[in-house]
Amino acid sequence: MAREAGVGIATVLRRFRAKEELAAAVFADRMDVCAYAIAVAVEDSTPGTVSSAESRPPA
């Protein structure tokens, strides 16, 4: 996970003291992405079309 984020393992361990904290942060991020995707889909809900919006919320 650290490698994917482009940081060292020590950086991850300083930020997240327990694996439960890391898991909660990852889960919260994924839920934000899902909520954004749903909001975009509802907003652009023309029947028979697929939204071309990004599935990731703006930073």
Residue pairs with C-beta under 8 A, 6 or more apart in sequence:
1 12
1 22
2 8
2 9
2 11
2 12
5 12
12 22
16 22
16 25
32 57
33 55
33 56
33 57
35 57
36 55
36 56
36 57
37 53
37 55
40 51
40 53
40 55
41 51
41 53
44 51
44 53
